[in-house]
Amino acid sequence: MKKSISNSLLLLSGIIILASCHSKKQLVKRQADSSAVRTDNAASAVKNKINAIKSKQVSFTTFSGKAKTKLNVNGNSNDVTMNIRIQKNQKIWVSITAVIGIEVARALITPDSILVINKLQSVYIKKPFSYIYTYASRQVNYKTVESLLVGNAIPELLNENGKLEPSNGNVVIDGQLQDLLYKLIIGPDLKVTSTDLSNQSAGQSLHIDNSAFVQADGRVIPSEIAFSSTVKNKTIQADLKYSKTEFDQPLDFPFSIPSRFSQVN
């Protein structure tokens, strides 16, 4: 249990699957957005569609959420609670609590660094942000993490070079950024339904499903997000459901490393 939870946090930080939500609020019926334009091969139509999708992305200054999370790491399953706080473009704070209510780990991610404290084993990890490239493509950056946490599209994937195709009322965006292949499914409301990322040469893949959309402080966000990741011989599945979400509230980001803790690689 101790080793599994510790590894779960480290791997989640590495492949950026620290997010999502479930709320007791009424689900939002996803309807076609009136500003959407028909997709065709004309460059202007593609540009208009991409701009319309961008306009529907969640905008915020701070975000906080509490998520019941089922983690399965290499077949080892645990139920935990994640408390997540974001200061946009600056830092992401995560606290992981075990079923018995004891905080077992804490993480702080910035555009430059990743810090993880394992309270069960009194150790910590301090790495540059580039450490995640052990688990993810080099096209991943700090803003990728923030986007996934609130159900937004990864910014770099909303470009005019991707191929756009209509499909059953949705829009499918296929493309490639260097060695990263991607596929987005955008719903009729221009919100992201699913994201697929893969780097075949590195043996990396990540699939994300967003569902059960709700209203949260005037924003439409997915209340359930399911992740499935493969990184060479490591596999991770995570199902997250928030019990609480808030935007643009003052937040604290408490993080300190006790002197008795030892640093590990």
Secondary structure, DSSP 8 states (H G I E B T S, - for coil): -HHHHHHHHHHHHHHT-------SS-B------TT-----S-HHHHHHHHHHHHHTS---SEEEEEEEEEEEETTEEEEEEEEEEEETTTEEEEEEE-TTS-EEEEEEE-SSEEEEEETTTTEEEEEEGGGGGGTS-TT--HHHHHHHHTT---GGGSSTTSEEEEETTEEEEEEEETTEEEEEEE-TTS-EEEEEEEEGGGTEEEEEEEEEEEEETTEEEEEEEEEEEEETTEEEEEEEEEEEEEES----------TT-EE--
